[in-house]
């Protein structure tokens, strides 16, 4: 299974927020501002939970996030809009929840 989280609204060449492929996180091409701030609930992947954990939320995290889930037998995707309101977000952690029924 492959789980790709990326930003649709950025013009950077590398738009990956998080990439999970072949049972490993593969974040070599991750957007620099997300390094060290993302993760998946790996123990939940088999249940269809492909939620993204995002720590140290910042105003620049506002935007359109797309999640692509691929396996040999199926494909699905969803787009979410994240809005960060207020100030001093550095202490917050959020999860972009996406639960698919496999």
Secondary structure, DSSP 8 states (H G I E B T S, - for coil): -EEEEEESS---S--EEEEEETTEE--TTB-GGGTTSEEE-GGGGGGTB--EEEES--GGG-EEEEEEEE-SS-EEEEEEEE---SS-GGG-EEEE--B---
